[in-house]
Amino acid sequence: MDNSQVFYDSQIPVIPTDEFEVLEDELLPPVNEIKRFFRVLFSRKIVLFAAILLVAIIIIAVFANAVAPFDPYTQNLKNVLQEPDGTHLLGTDALGRDLLSRIIHGARVALLVGFFTVMVAAAVGTTIGLVAGFAGGAIQSVIMRITDAITSIPNLIISLLIVGILRAGVTSVVIAVAAGMFPGYIRMVNGQVMSVKQNDYVMAERAMGASWGRIAFKHILPNCMSPIIVMMTMMLGGSIMAEAGLSYLGIGITPPTAAWGAMCYDGYKYLMTRPLLSIAPGFAIMLLVFSFNMIGDGLRDALDPRLRGTLN
């Protein structure tokens, strides 16, 4: 070995193993995933505002009996179409019922229908999409062609058909709206499964002889949950709009249950004289749909590894 090589090697400091581990910990501090998730989720003020608004609406819906100043179903024909005053802050409707109380109780109906609709559509669509994507071949082709056929039919037509068969009511509305939404989950989950099942850990499970159920539900489905959660959040607003549309057409939530869509339809007759009867429940629908859409957009950013960034 020449002298230059000896000199060069002598200049390299030798760091003990324990000191190297300390230095590595200082250079790469642990990442708090929960803190990073909420940091990215609420990085935009509009998402934070939507979250606060949604929490307020949920609290009002849960404690509607205590928050509402009047019984939303008590009629008082002496106070029909009363103007807003100190007693009735938004006035009364054509049957003398307090409009504010009905809007507050309508929030409970809108949230229940929205959540149950999304849960039913997500459960059915995710299961079928998982089977189609994992099985592949002829099974996938048949399922996807049927899905394409259902997708080609307008959601309103499907909802009208199902409600016409089952008759109006909360259960009928949930099934009708979910029937128009689950094809979207099938297409999305099928695409996710087609990508995830090509990963090495899935191939290793297959080589070890694992059953398809274990591979599908333990390894593939958990890796598809992020887009599913985002899609569920985004579709909550759509389900609430669909329920309001059916109630507006008179085939959704049956009277006298307080439903925002039905209230918009009832107030339409007095739009020139008492516009608040339609504007107030319509504004409530707008706020709730806005909240879900903004939170869904924020969840998409927080759950996407390319958009999360780093946070110590």
matplotlib code that plots the C-alpha trace (Angstrom):
import matplotlib.pyplot as plt

x = [0.0, 1.4, 1.9, -0.9, -3.5, -2.3, -2.6, -6.1, -7.3, -5.9, -8.1, -11.4, -12.8, -14.0, -17.3, -18.4, -21.6, -23.5, -22.5, -23.6, -27.1, -27.4, -26.4, -28.9, -31.7, -30.9, -30.9, -34.0, -36.4, -39.6, -42.6, -45.9, -48.3, -51.4, -50.1, -49.0, -52.5, -54.3, -51.8, -52.4, -56.1, -56.6, -53.8, -56.5, -58.7, -61.8, -61.5, -61.2, -64.3, -66.1, -65.1, -66.3, -69.6, -70.2, -69.5, -72.0, -74.6, -74.1, -74.4, -77.6, -79.0, -78.1, -79.6, -82.5, -85.1, -83.3, -82.2, -85.4, -87.6, -90.9, -92.2, -91.7, -94.9, -97.3, -99.7, -101.1, -103.6, -103.8, -100.1, -100.2, -97.4, -96.3, -93.4, -90.2, -90.3, -88.9, -90.9, -90.5, -87.1, -87.8, -91.5, -94.0, -95.1, -98.6, -99.7, -98.4, -95.3, -92.1, -89.8, -86.6, -87.6, -88.4, -85.0, -83.2, -85.0, -84.5, -80.7, -81.2, -83.1, -80.5, -77.5, -79.1, -80.2, -76.8, -74.7, -76.8, -76.9, -73.2, -72.6, -74.9, -73.5, -69.9, -70.4, -72.1, -69.9, -66.6, -67.5, -68.5, -65.5, -63.1, -64.4, -64.3, -60.7, -59.3, -61.0, -60.4, -61.1, -64.7, -66.1, -64.6, -65.9, -69.4, -69.5, -68.0, -70.3, -73.3, -71.9, -71.5, -75.1, -76.3, -74.1, -75.7, -79.1, -79.6, -79.6, -82.9, -84.6, -83.2, -84.4, -87.9, -88.2, -87.1, -89.2, -92.2, -91.8, -91.0, -93.2, -91.9, -90.1, -86.6, -85.7, -86.9, -84.9, -81.7, -82.0, -83.0, -80.1, -77.6, -78.6, -77.5, -74.2, -72.7, -71.5, -69.1, -67.5, -67.3, -65.4, -63.0, -62.3, -61.9, -59.2, -57.5, -57.5, -56.1, -53.1, -52.5, -52.7, -49.6, -47.4, -44.8, -46.3, -49.5, -47.6, -45.7, -49.0, -50.2, -47.0, -47.4, -50.8, -52.9, -56.7, -58.2, -60.3, -57.2, -55.4, -58.4, -59.5, -56.2, -53.8, -55.6, -58.6, -56.6, -54.5, -57.6, -59.2, -57.8, -59.6, -62.7, -62.9, -62.4, -65.1, -67.5, -67.0, -67.5, -70.6, -72.2, -73.1, -74.4, -76.7, -78.1, -78.8, -80.5, -82.7, -83.6, -84.5, -86.7, -88.4, -88.9, -90.6, -92.9, -91.6, -88.9, -89.4, -93.1, -94.9, -95.1, -91.4, -89.3, -87.2, -85.4, -86.3, -90.0, -89.8, -88.4, -91.3, -93.9, -92.4, -92.2, -95.9, -95.2, -92.0, -93.1, -94.7, -92.7, -89.4, -87.8, -89.9, -87.8, -84.6, -83.9, -84.0, -82.2, -79.5, -79.2, -78.8, -76.1, -74.1, -74.2, -73.2, -70.5, -69.1, -68.9, -67.3, -64.6, -63.8, -63.6, -61.2, -59.1, -59.1, -57.9, -54.9, -54.2, -54.4, -52.4, -48.7, -47.7, -49.4, -48.8, -45.2, -43.3, -43.7, -41.5]
y = [0.0, 3.4, 6.3, 8.3, 5.6, 5.3, 9.1, 9.1, 6.3, 8.0, 11.1, 9.1, 9.4, 6.2, 6.7, 4.1, 2.3, 3.8, 7.3, 6.7, 5.6, 8.8, 10.9, 9.0, 9.6, 13.3, 13.5, 11.5, 12.3, 10.1, 11.3, 11.8, 10.3, 11.6, 15.1, 15.1, 13.9, 16.6, 19.2, 18.4, 18.0, 21.4, 23.1, 25.1, 27.3, 26.5, 22.8, 23.8, 26.0, 23.1, 20.8, 23.2, 23.8, 20.0, 19.4, 22.2, 20.6, 17.2, 18.5, 20.4, 17.2, 15.0, 17.5, 18.6, 18.1, 20.4, 23.0, 23.4, 26.1, 24.4, 21.0, 20.8, 18.8, 20.9, 22.8, 26.2, 27.4, 30.8, 31.5, 30.4, 31.9, 34.2, 36.6, 36.2, 37.8, 37.4, 34.2, 32.5, 33.5, 32.2, 32.5, 29.7, 27.5, 27.0, 24.9, 27.2, 25.1, 26.8, 26.9, 27.0, 23.9, 22.0, 22.9, 21.7, 18.4, 18.1, 18.0, 14.8, 13.2, 14.5, 13.1, 9.7, 9.2, 10.4, 8.2, 5.0, 5.5, 5.9, 2.9, 0.6, 1.8, 1.4, -2.1, -3.4, -1.7, -2.5, -6.2, -6.6, -4.6, -6.6, -9.9, -8.6, -7.3, -10.3, -12.9, -11.3, -13.1, -13.9, -13.0, -9.5, -9.0, -9.9, -7.8, -4.8, -5.0, -5.1, -2.2, -0.2, -1.0, 0.3, 3.4, 4.3, 4.7, 8.1, 7.8, 9.6, 7.0, 4.2, 6.0, 6.6, 3.0, 1.6, 4.1, 3.3, -0.4, 0.0, 3.2, 6.4, 6.3, 6.5, 2.9, 3.2, 6.4, 4.8, 1.8, 3.9, 6.4, 3.7, 1.7, 4.6, 5.1, 1.6, 1.2, 4.0, 2.0, -1.1, 0.7, 2.4, -0.7, -2.9, -0.6, -0.4, -4.1, -4.7, -2.5, -3.7, -7.5, -7.2, -6.2, -8.6, -9.3, -10.5, -12.7, -14.1, -14.9, -16.7, -18.7, -19.7, -21.1, -18.5, -18.5, -15.9, -14.5, -14.0, -12.2, -10.1, -8.9, -8.9, -7.6, -6.0, -4.3, -2.4, -0.9, 0.3, 2.0, 5.5, 6.1, 4.4, 6.7, 9.8, 8.6, 8.0, 11.5, 13.0, 11.0, 12.0, 15.4, 13.7, 11.4, 14.3, 16.1, 13.0, 12.6, 16.3, 15.9, 12.9, 14.6, 17.7, 15.5, 14.2, 10.6, 10.7, 11.2, 11.1, 13.9, 15.0, 14.1, 17.2, 16.8, 19.7, 18.8, 18.5, 21.8, 23.5, 22.1, 23.2, 26.7, 26.9, 27.8, 30.9, 31.8, 35.4, 36.2, 34.1, 33.2, 32.2, 29.0, 27.6, 29.6, 28.6, 24.8, 25.2, 27.1, 24.4, 21.8, 23.9, 24.3, 20.6, 19.5, 22.1, 20.8, 17.2, 18.2, 20.3, 17.7, 15.1, 17.2, 17.7, 13.9, 13.3, 15.5, 14.1, 10.4, 10.9, 10.2, 12.5, 15.5, 14.9, 16.2, 15.7, 16.8, 16.1]
z = [0.0, -0.9, 1.5, -0.1, 0.6, 4.2, 4.7, 3.1, 5.4, 8.4, 7.8, 8.0, 11.6, 13.2, 14.9, 17.5, 16.8, 19.7, 18.7, 15.1, 16.3, 18.3, 15.3, 13.1, 15.6, 15.6, 11.8, 11.3, 14.2, 14.4, 12.5, 14.4, 11.8, 13.7, 14.0, 10.4, 9.3, 11.1, 10.0, 6.4, 6.8, 8.4, 6.4, 4.5, 6.6, 4.5, 5.5, 9.2, 8.8, 7.2, 10.0, 12.7, 10.8, 10.4, 14.1, 15.0, 12.7, 14.2, 17.8, 16.8, 15.2, 18.2, 20.7, 18.5, 21.1, 23.5, 21.0, 19.0, 20.6, 19.6, 18.8, 15.0, 14.5, 16.6, 14.3, 15.3, 12.7, 14.4, 13.4, 9.8, 7.7, 10.5, 9.8, 11.7, 15.2, 18.6, 19.3, 15.9, 14.6, 11.1, 11.2, 10.7, 7.7, 6.2, 9.1, 11.8, 12.7, 13.8, 10.8, 12.8, 14.8, 11.7, 10.2, 13.3, 13.3, 9.6, 10.2, 12.1, 9.2, 6.6, 8.5, 9.2, 5.6, 4.4, 6.7, 6.2, 2.4, 2.1, 4.4, 2.4, -0.9, 0.3, 1.8, -1.3, -3.9, -2.0, -1.7, -5.3, -6.6, -4.4, -5.8, -9.3, -9.1, -7.2, -9.4, -12.7, -16.0, -16.9, -13.4, -13.6, -17.1, -16.2, -13.1, -14.8, -17.8, -15.5, -13.6, -16.8, -17.7, -14.3, -14.5, -17.9, -16.2, -14.5, -10.7, -10.5, -12.7, -10.5, -7.3, -8.7, -9.7, -6.3, -4.3, -6.5, -5.7, -1.9, -1.3, 0.3, 3.6, 5.2, 4.4, 0.8, 0.3, 1.7, -0.6, -3.6, -3.3, -2.4, -5.5, -7.7, -5.8, -5.4, -9.0, -8.4, -5.5, -7.7, -10.4, -8.0, -5.8, -8.8, -10.2, -6.8, -6.4, -9.9, -8.9, -5.3, -6.1, -8.3, -5.3, -4.0, -0.6, -2.3, -4.7, -1.6, 0.1, -2.9, -3.1, 0.5, -0.3, 1.6, 0.8, -1.4, 1.5, 3.7, 0.8, -0.2, 3.3, 5.2, 2.6, -0.4, 1.2, 3.9, 1.2, -0.6, 2.4, 1.8, -1.5, -0.1, 2.9, 0.7, -1.7, 1.2, 2.5, -0.9, -1.5, 1.7, 0.2, -2.9, -0.9, 1.1, -2.2, -3.6, -0.5, -0.7, -4.4, -3.8, -0.9, -3.0, -5.6, -2.9, -3.0, -0.3, 3.4, 4.1, 6.0, 8.7, 9.2, 8.9, 5.7, 4.1, 0.6, 1.5, 3.3, 0.1, -1.9, 0.6, 0.7, -3.1, -3.2, -1.2, -2.8, -3.7, -0.4, 2.1, 0.4, 3.7, 3.7, 0.8, 1.2, 4.8, 4.3, 1.0, 2.7, 5.4, 2.6, 1.0, 4.2, 5.0, 1.5, 1.4, 4.7, 3.5, 0.2, 1.8, 4.4, 1.7, -0.3, 2.8, 3.5, 0.0, 0.6, 4.1, 2.9, -0.3, 0.4, -2.4, -0.8, 2.9, 3.2, 6.4, 10.0, 13.0]

ax = plt.figure().add_subplot(projection="3d")
ax.plot(x, y, z, "-o")
ax.set_aspect("equal")
plt.show()
